[in-house]
Amino acid sequence: MKYLCLVYHDLSDVDFLSCPEQAMLAAEARAYDDDLRQRGHFLASHALEDARSAATVRVREGKLCIDDGPCAATRDQLDGYYLIEARDLNEAIRLASRNPAARLGSIEVRPIRESSPW
C-alpha cells in the first residue's frame, strides 16, 4: 500500500536551530531518505517552500476567492511530504516515526486511495 506522510512543524522552531543543528538535521534527513530507498519503501519526497508563499483557492457560489498563505491558521505548517510503500498502516507509522522531522513537529500518515471515488 502507498502512504502519504505529511510533515508539519512550527516554522519558528526551525528558525531557532543553530547552523550546526540545521546541518545535522539535514544530514539525518538525507540518511533517512537513503534508508527508505535501500529498503524499497521510498516513492517520492519533496520539501515545500515556506507556507507564507502559498495561496489558498476556493470557489463559492461560482466566485473565485484567493487568499495569501496556507489554508489552516495554525502554528504548525505543512513543510513537505514523503510518499512511501508499506505493508500496512502500522509499518507506515513505524517508518514515519524514524523521520528526524518528527522530533520537531508531527507527521500525518494517510493511506492513498487507489480507486477514484469520482
N, C-alpha and C positions, 0 to 999 in steps of 0.2 A: 504494500500500500504506500501511497505517497502522502506526505505530511508537509504542511507549510508551517514553519517555525518563525513567528513574528517576534522580532527583537525590539523591546521597548526599554527606554530608560529616561530619566530626568536629565536633560541636556546640561544642566548646571553641574551635575555630579561629575561629568567628564571634564568640564572646564576647570575643576579644582584639582585634577590629576596633574602631577608634575610631568615634565617631559620624559624622564626615565620611566615613570609609571605608565604613561601613554605608550611608549615604545615597548615595554614589557607586555602590555595588554595586546598590542598589535601582533607581537611575535607569538603569543599564546593563541590568538585567533587564527593565524596562519597555520600553526601546528594542528589546531583543531580541524581546520579545513582539510589539511593533508591526511589526517587520520580518517576523516569521513570518506575521503576519496579512496584511500587504500583498502578500507573495509567494504567498499561498494555501496555506501549509503548516500553519498553526495550526488545531487542532481543539479543544483544551481544555488548561488547566493549572490547578494549584492548589498552593499551599504547604500543608504539613501542620503540625499542632500539634507541639510538642516530643514526641519519642519517649517521654519519661517519662510522657506522658498516655495511652499506648497500652495495650491489653490483647491478650494472645495467647490464642486459644481452640483447644483440642484436645479431641477425643473419642477416648478409648481404651477399648476393651472396654466400650462403652456408657456410660462415665463421662465427665462434663464436667469439664475442667480449665481453669481460667482463671488465667493468670499476668499480673501487672502488668508493663508495659513491652513493648518490642519483642521479636520472635521471636529475632533474632540478638544474640549477646553480643559485639558488636564496637564499636570506637570510632566507625566511620562508621555513620551512621543515615540512613534514608530521610527526606528533608526535603520532597520534593514531586515532582511529575511534570508532564510535557508529553505530550500526545497529538498527534502530528503526522502529516501526509501527506507521503510522499516516493516518488520513483520506485523506489528500491531501497535496500538497506542502506547502500551507500556514500554516497548522498545524505543519508540519515538521520544517519549518523555525522558527515558534514560539518556538517549543521545543528546537531547537538548540540554539536559542538566549539566553536561560536560562542557558546554559552550562557556567560555570565560565571560561573555556579556551577561550571563545570568547572575554573576556576582554584583553587577552594578544596577541591574534593573530586573526585568522579567522577560520570559519567553513564552508566548502563547503558541501552543501546539494544536493545529487543526488538521483533521483529515481532509484530503482533497476528494471532492465528489467526482467520481469517474464518469457518471452519466449526467447529461444536462437535463434539468427539470423543465426546460422551455420546450 
